[in-house]
């Protein structure tokens, strides 16, 4: 701080002061139970200025990106390569039951990608897809090094870790089954 400058004021969103005419209890919660960043007592979604739940928006963006990538790779296996050719590739990698594995991976990526985008069965599908991508990273990509442009394991591991994060977070409220969410066990959301 220079001698002629005034002290910096904290941004209201980062301030712990209650001079904004909102009374807060001893733990900093307002009358509806939200803290200064909009989380309720159990830590649910921060809310932006327009009332949009930011965590659910983040989950939706993750679902669109990850589900879209899965679907595109499944479509590539089904249309461009063909499941038979994928099975032959799996044979060269030493994957057991390569024809069955090729069909299963193709269906997982096609159908699972759509389910993730829609927010249906996000956790189980994301976990299955993450396992599939980790297998791909260690079988098909490991010998090519790290970088994706050389066929390395960078992209499948990044996608797998992102899918595991999505599985931990769940699909969120912006989904095709949002109205049914209370009736669906948490592990299936």
Secondary structure, DSSP 8 states (H G I E B T S, - for coil): --TTS------GGG----TTS----TTS--TTS--TTS--TT----B-TTS-BHHHHHHHHHHHHHHHHHHHHHHIIIIII-HHHHHHHHHHHT-SSHHHHHHHHHHHHHHHHHHHHHTSSHHHHHHHHHHHHHHHIIIIIGGG-S-GGGT-SHHHHHHHHHHHHHHHH---SSSTTGGGGGGS-GGG-
